Amino acid sequence: MQNGSHETEITYLEAVQRFTPEQLSDHISELAALRAQLLPLVRMDPPKAEGMPNVANDPPWLAAYDEMNDRTALLVRHPGIGWIGYSLSMASSVRLGDRLKQVRLRRKKQRRMPT
């Protein structure tokens, strides 16, 4: 804000609401929970990955085995949203690992090719 505070104002339908960073994070979480309940659902088919402007650059992440549920816990930190957690089945975990391996092999192959 112009007064030096770390707040933001959002104007919607001519109403202005001011948020602190914590309040904005809470509001974003509430909006995401509401969106998850609306139809049509968020698209299942992923957008094109290359050149996506909304992709976080090299975000912190954590993966761990959830023994109680025999699943993989995957947490990725988005700079605007915070930590987003996923509970992946073992089949999904294997597919993710395989896909990352394919990316790594493709990169390795491209770097060997003369330009």
Secondary structure as UniProt FT lines:
FT   TURN            2..3
FT   STRAND          8..12
FT   TURN            13..14
FT   STRAND          15..19
FT   HELIX           21..37
FT   TURN            50..51
FT   TURN            53..54
FT   STRAND          61..66
FT   TURN            67..70
FT   STRAND          71..78
FT   TURN            79..81
FT   STRAND          82..88
FT   HELIX           90..112
//
